[in-house]
Amino acid sequence: MVKVTLVHASWCHVCPAAKKLWNDLRSEHDFDYEGIDIDTPEGEALSEKYSIMSVPTTIIDGEIAFIGVPGKEEALLKIS
């Protein structure tokens, strides 16, 4: 099963759109989803591991797939 991790921040003005996109897709498609705030210890560890410089960043199956908010069709291609 595909694993999607969205790294976001409370201060990020576009992160809510990324969260909505992945939550909407999750209601229509079968994949594991986790949202992680970059300002938590877990988020800081991911930021260091993947050299994340901006949020939102989407990691799919252990690789950075998107920086910013992807389009729905683009996101679907990555999880299909």
ChimeraX attribute file (.defattr): number of C-alpha atoms within 10 A of each C-alpha:
attribute: neighborCount
match mode: 1-to-1
recipient: residues
	/A:1	9
	/A:2	13
	/A:3	14
	/A:4	23
	/A:5	21
	/A:6	25
	/A:7	27
	/A:8	25
	/A:9	20
	/A:10	11
	/A:11	9
	/A:12	11
	/A:13	11
	/A:14	15
	/A:15	20
	/A:16	14
	/A:17	14
	/A:18	21
	/A:19	18
	/A:20	12
	/A:21	16
	/A:22	25
	/A:23	15
	/A:24	12
	/A:25	17
	/A:26	14
	/A:27	9
	/A:28	9
	/A:29	13
	/A:30	13
	/A:31	15
	/A:32	13
	/A:33	15
	/A:34	14
	/A:35	16
	/A:36	17
	/A:37	17
	/A:38	22
	/A:39	15
	/A:40	11
	/A:41	11
	/A:42	12
	/A:43	19
	/A:44	16
	/A:45	14
	/A:46	18
	/A:47	18
	/A:48	10
	/A:49	9
	/A:50	13
	/A:51	11
	/A:52	19
	/A:53	10
	/A:54	14
	/A:55	23
	/A:56	27
	/A:57	24
	/A:58	26
	/A:59	19
	/A:60	18
	/A:61	15
	/A:62	12
	/A:63	11
	/A:64	16
	/A:65	16
	/A:66	17
	/A:67	16
	/A:68	16
	/A:69	20
	/A:70	18
	/A:71	10
	/A:72	12
	/A:73	8
	/A:74	10
	/A:75	17
	/A:76	13
	/A:77	8
	/A:78	13
	/A:79	16
	/A:80	10
